[in-house]
Amino acid sequence: MGEVSYNLEEMSKRLSKYIDSNRFYHTQGVRYMSAALAMAHGADIEKAEVAGLLHDCAKCLSDSKKIKICDKNNIEISKVERSNAFLLHAKVGAYIAREKYGIKDVEILDAIRYHTTGRAEMRMLEQIVFIADYIEPRRNKSKHLPEIRLAAFRDLDECCYLILKDMLIYLHSRSGEIDSNTQDAYHFYEEVHEERRD
């Protein structure tokens, strides 16, 4: 069976109609960064571009629309997600990528699905999009970004650990609710970090 080929420019053109210009600008940064990380770590570059391009395809939907799509299509909503519906854009994005953009590849869909929360034992493509979303060139939300950006091209596991640690510190400082996937991901990558240090 031959490799699936994606029309990235057609996808990009279509996507631009459904997200605002700032989000589209960010998306292009994540697409570019995902491709760069795929090159650095030997992952599939085209899949990385597709996942990076579509990761936020549901971001500009209203919270009520996101909840409605989940309820209608039996997409599970956690307690944290129901009270912070903006988090649903990743799950809904995976659904839209499959149904509206024809993406059947499970690796791409999971990379979109977990790009916000992360999860334990992420596949390489999931790690790449999770990291790319955090470090793309226009991001400046963490004082640790220089260290995190350096780690991204050296060690994906270590980079995930640093990002998750950063995320949890931020969420705790705001007394925000923490998704169980993020908590599980942090414990998993912290363990990898500690094992390597020992």
Secondary structure, DSSP 8 states (H G I E B T S, - for coil): -------HHHHHHHHTTTS-HHHHHHHHHHHHHHHHHHHHHT--HHHHHHHHHHTTTTTTS-HHHHHHHHHHTT----HHHHHSGGGGHHHHHHHHHHHTS----HHHHHHHHTTTT--TT--HHHHHHHHHHHHSTT----TTHHHHHHHHTT-HHHHHHHHHHHHHHHHHHTT----HHHHHHHHHHHHHHHHHH-
